[in-house]
Amino acid sequence: MRYEGNIAQYGFGALDQIYGRDGRRIADWLSAMVNAHVDVAKDPYIFDLNINHATYNYANFLLRAGMGMSTFTFLAQQSLKNIADEINNAGGIYGGNIDGSTPESELYKKRKAKCILHEYKSIYFALSGIKKRLTKDGESTLSKEEAARLDNLIAFADNESKPSGKYSGKKEGKEAPTLSYNRSKVFDERIGERMIRKGKSSKDTDLIDYYEHQLACIRCFSEISEHAQAISSLVSASQIDTKKFGNTIRHQINFRNKMQHLYEDGVLWTINEPGFDS
């Protein structure tokens, strides 16, 4: 799988590696996920880690990319839990046509995008409330640098909470606000654990750090969505070795077309055309 542009900054590994960045076998992590779902009735801890219908593909991709424990310090962030809850409550549509396409997934994508916008808006309101609390007599009690940082986070959250292309400063020639938070910090276990704790803090300065990390996590959640879906499609298309390509002509045609779609749409992969070796 290719990691280009901003995606390369997260530090994802090759999908054929045996050990992840935490030194543990990737196969052991995948096995642990299977066991966790088998034992979910006895100990549903998997849900506390935010592994559910909305995040299965993300967890699968991240573990296979060698992110190990940081997979869970990422997915367990409260902002991603909120998004996953809203996606799951909204429901999803799955299935496919005989030509291998899945038009229903477009509706699911729109629902997910809407849930992400809602979370950005929630963080915008939270940060705006912090700014109000830290302002006395029209002046911020923060240092000039910290006040500017808070203003930028508010502007970024506000802009991201709007549909793409709706930036209010576009007509004035202003560039959309950006988040300078280092992408590699999103998968730093210690930072992830610390931010989960800071989310429960009553100190506004802690909450500013917390919401900055949440914004970075949501940004990552959106940026790696295509990769998470791509590996899910690859796993589905590779079921030929377990003879799950169907036992009827219709199912086999459907499977063949699924393979063809993977080849045509798999811009993230370097794969051979079905039926040919090279």
C-alpha positions in Angstrom: 0.0 0.0 0.0 1.3 3.4 -0.9 1.3 6.3 1.6 1.7 9.6 0.0 1.4 13.3 1.0 0.0 13.9 4.5 -0.6 10.1 5.0 3.2 9.5 5.0 3.6 11.6 8.1 1.7 9.2 10.3 4.4 6.5 10.1 2.4 3.6 8.8 4.4 0.5 7.9 4.2 -2.0 5.0 1.4 -4.5 5.1 3.7 -7.5 4.8 5.8 -6.8 7.9 5.7 -9.4 10.7 6.2 -7.1 13.7 4.7 -3.7 14.4 6.2 -0.6 15.8 5.6 -1.8 19.4 7.7 -5.0 18.7 4.7 -7.3 18.9 3.6 -9.7 16.2 0.9 -8.2 14.0 -0.8 -11.6 13.7 -1.1 -11.7 17.5 -2.9 -8.4 17.5 -5.3 -9.6 14.8 -5.9 -12.8 16.7 -6.5 -10.8 19.9 -9.3 -8.9 18.1 -10.9 -12.1 17.0 -10.8 -13.5 20.5 -12.2 -10.2 21.9 -15.3 -10.5 19.7 -15.8 -14.1 20.6 -15.7 -13.3 24.3 -17.7 -10.0 24.0 -20.6 -11.3 26.0 -18.4 -12.1 29.0 -16.2 -9.1 28.8 -17.2 -6.3 26.4 -14.0 -4.3 26.9 -13.6 -4.1 23.1 -16.4 -1.5 23.0 -14.6 0.7 25.5 -11.7 0.8 23.0 -14.2 2.0 20.4 -14.0 -1.0 18.2 -17.4 -1.3 16.6 -19.3 -1.3 13.3 -18.1 2.2 12.4 -14.4 1.5 13.2 -13.7 -2.1 12.2 -12.0 -1.1 9.0 -9.9 1.5 10.8 -8.7 -1.0 13.4 -8.0 -3.6 10.8 -5.9 -1.2 8.7 -4.0 0.3 11.6 -3.1 -3.1 13.1 -2.0 -4.4 9.7 0.1 -1.2 9.2 2.0 -2.0 12.4 0.6 0.7 14.7 0.0 -1.8 17.5 -1.1 -0.4 20.8 -1.4 3.1 19.4 -4.3 1.9 17.4 -6.4 1.9 20.6 -5.0 5.1 22.1 -6.1 6.7 18.8 -9.6 5.1 18.4 -10.4 5.5 22.1 -10.2 9.3 21.9 -13.6 10.8 22.9 -14.1 12.7 19.7 -13.8 9.4 17.7 -16.1 7.7 20.1 -18.7 10.4 19.6 -18.4 10.1 15.8 -18.6 6.3 15.9 -21.7 6.4 18.2 -23.5 8.8 15.8 -22.6 6.7 12.8 -23.8 3.6 14.4 -27.0 5.2 15.7 -27.7 6.6 12.2 -27.3 3.1 10.7 -25.4 1.9 7.7 -26.3 0.4 4.3 -24.3 -2.4 2.9 -24.5 -4.7 -0.1 -23.5 -4.8 -3.7 -24.8 -5.2 -7.2 -24.0 -8.0 -9.6 -21.6 -5.7 -11.4 -19.5 -5.4 -8.2 -20.5 -1.8 -7.4 -21.9 -0.6 -4.1 -23.9 2.5 -4.7 -25.4 2.3 -1.2 -22.0 3.0 0.3 -22.3 6.6 -1.0 -25.2 7.2 1.4 -23.1 5.7 4.2 -20.2 8.1 3.3 -22.5 11.1 3.4 -23.8 10.0 6.8 -20.2 9.6 8.1 -19.2 13.0 6.7 -22.2 14.6 8.4 -21.2 13.0 11.8 -17.7 14.3 11.4 -19.0 17.8 10.8 -21.1 17.6 13.9 -18.1 16.7 16.0 -16.1 19.6 14.6 -18.9 21.9 15.5 -19.1 20.5 19.0 -15.4 21.2 19.5 -15.8 24.7 18.0 -18.4 25.5 20.7 -16.3 24.0 23.4 -13.2 26.0 22.4 -15.3 29.2 22.1 -16.5 28.6 25.7 -13.0 28.2 26.9 -12.0 31.5 25.2 -14.9 33.3 26.8 -13.9 32.0 30.3 -10.3 33.1 29.8 -11.2 36.6 28.7 -11.5 39.3 31.3 -12.3 43.0 30.5 -11.9 42.2 26.8 -8.3 40.8 27.3 -7.2 37.2 27.2 -5.5 35.9 30.3 -3.4 33.7 28.1 0.0 34.7 26.7 0.0 36.2 23.2 1.2 33.0 21.7 -1.3 30.8 23.5 -4.2 33.2 22.7 -3.2 33.1 19.0 -3.1 29.3 19.2 -6.6 29.1 20.7 -7.9 31.5 18.1 -6.5 29.4 15.3 -8.0 26.2 16.8 -11.4 27.9 17.0 -11.1 29.1 13.4 -10.0 25.6 12.2 -12.8 23.8 14.0 -15.3 26.3 12.7 -14.1 25.9 9.1 -14.0 22.1 9.2 -17.5 22.0 10.6 -18.8 23.4 7.3 -19.2 21.5 4.1 -16.1 21.5 1.8 -15.6 24.8 0.0 -17.7 26.9 2.4 -14.9 28.8 4.0 -16.2 32.3 4.8 -12.9 34.1 4.0 -12.6 32.7 0.5 -14.1 35.8 -1.1 -11.7 38.0 0.7 -8.7 36.0 -0.5 -7.9 34.6 2.9 -6.5 31.1 3.2 -8.4 28.5 5.2 -7.0 28.0 8.7 -4.8 25.0 9.2 -3.9 22.7 12.1 -0.1 22.7 12.7 -0.3 19.8 15.1 2.3 17.2 14.1 0.5 14.2 12.6 2.9 11.7 14.1 1.7 12.7 17.6 -1.7 11.2 16.8 -0.2 7.7 17.2 2.1 8.4 20.1 0.8 6.1 22.9 1.9 8.3 25.8 0.4 11.4 24.2 -2.8 9.5 23.5 -3.1 8.3 27.1 -2.4 11.7 28.5 -5.0 13.4 26.3 -7.7 10.9 27.4 -6.9 12.0 31.0 -6.8 15.7 30.1 -10.3 15.4 28.7 -11.5 14.9 32.2 -9.6 17.9 33.6 -11.2 21.1 34.8 -8.3 23.3 33.8 -9.0 25.2 30.6 -5.3 25.1 29.6 -5.4 21.3 29.7 -8.6 21.3 27.7 -7.0 23.4 25.0 -4.3 20.7 24.6 -7.0 18.1 24.7 -9.2 19.6 22.0 -6.2 20.3 19.8 -5.4 16.6 19.9 -9.1 15.7 19.2 -9.0 17.9 16.1 -5.9 16.1 14.9 -7.5 12.7 15.5 -10.6 13.7 13.5 -8.5 15.0 10.7 -6.6 11.6 10.7 -9.9 9.7 10.8 -10.9 11.5 7.6 -7.6 11.2 5.9 -7.1 7.5 6.3 -10.7 6.6 5.5 -9.8 5.6 2.0 -7.0 3.4 3.2 -9.2 1.7 5.7 -11.8 0.9 3.1 -9.2 -0.2 0.6 -7.8 -2.9 2.8 -11.3 -4.1 3.7 -12.0 -4.5 0.0 -8.7 -6.3 -0.5 -9.5 -8.8 2.3 -12.9 -9.3 0.8 -11.6 -9.9 -2.7 -8.9 -12.3 -1.4 -11.4 -14.8 -0.1 -10.8 -17.0 -3.2 -8.3 -19.1 -1.2 -11.1 -20.0 1.2 -13.6 -20.7 -1.6 -15.9 -17.9 -0.4 -16.4 -16.7 -4.0 -19.8 -18.3 -4.1 -21.3 -21.6 -5.3 -23.7 -20.1 -8.0 -23.0 -18.4 -11.3 -24.4 -15.1 -10.0 -22.2 -15.1 -6.9 -19.1 -16.0 -8.9 -19.8 -13.2 -11.5 -20.3 -10.9 -8.6 -16.9 -11.9 -7.1 -15.1 -11.6 -10.4 -16.5 -8.1 -10.8 -15.5 -7.2 -7.3 -11.9 -8.2 -8.2 -12.1 -6.1 -11.3 -13.3 -3.1 -9.4 -10.5 -3.5 -6.9 -8.0 -3.5 -9.8 -9.6 -0.4 -11.5 -10.2 1.6 -8.3 -7.3 0.4 -6.3 -5.2 3.6 -6.7 -3.5 2.7 -3.4 -2.2 -0.6 -4.5 0.4 -2.0 -6.9 -1.4 -5.1 -8.2 -1.5 -7.2 -11.3 -4.5 -7.2 -13.6 -6.8 -10.2 -12.8 -6.0 -13.1 -15.0 -2.5 -12.0 -15.8 0.9 -12.7 -14.2 3.9 -10.4 -14.4 
